[in-house]
């Protein structure tokens, strides 16, 4: 029994340390560039990610029928030990969201959104890189609800248009 507990603990520790050993700064370079996704009928999202030293400046344009209906500005950087990514965004209506997470593998980014008005995660976001110029995003949004039971789930494919 003691051996089984030791084995489980060592496997858990090894998995955690390999995940923590990922070079978040290097992996985040994958996001630099301009990305576009079709998000509905006649709707697209354009996400611009521009490097600034080890951090990034982001601009997201939401468009329908060729017209921009919302623009979001953000800054992306890391915590003190570079193990977690933090993305702070502000919408034109003043809404602020803070996403925290990072790469959990060489090809998968996972983030969770926190808002000042909520005591829990309001959104989760996973980006799986299919190629260096394409990733699939799965967004789960529960907003202010206490459970994920009625969460809205969106799937978007982003393609890099320029680096």
C-alpha positions, 0 to 999 in steps of 0.5 A: 500500500505504501509503495502504491501511494509513493508511486502515485505521488511520484507520477503526480509530481513528475506530471506537475513538474513537466508541465511547470517546466514548459518555457511559457515565454517561448511558447507564447511567441506562437501567438504573435501575429494577426489571427482571424476566425469566422464566428458566425454568419457574416461574422469574424473576429480578428485578433492582433498580438504584437510583441512588446519585450517579453509581453504583448499588446492585443487588439481584438476586432469583432465584425459583422457584415464587414462592420466593426461592432466592438473592439477590445484592447489588452495587455498580456504578460507573465507573473514573477516566475514566468509560469503563468500568463495574465491577459487583461482586457478592456472593452469599449463599454469599460468592462474588464476581464482578467484571464490567467493560465498558460501553456499546459503542453507544447500545443495547448493553451488554457486560460480562465477568466475572472471579473471584478463582479464575480467570485468564480471563473466566468469563462474558460478558454482552450486553444489547441494548435493544429499547425503553427498557423492554425488553432482551434479555440473552445470557449465555455462561458457561464458568466455570473451563474454558479454552475457550468450546467447551462454554460454556452460553448463556442468553437472557433478556428483561428488562422494566422493571416500575418506574422 
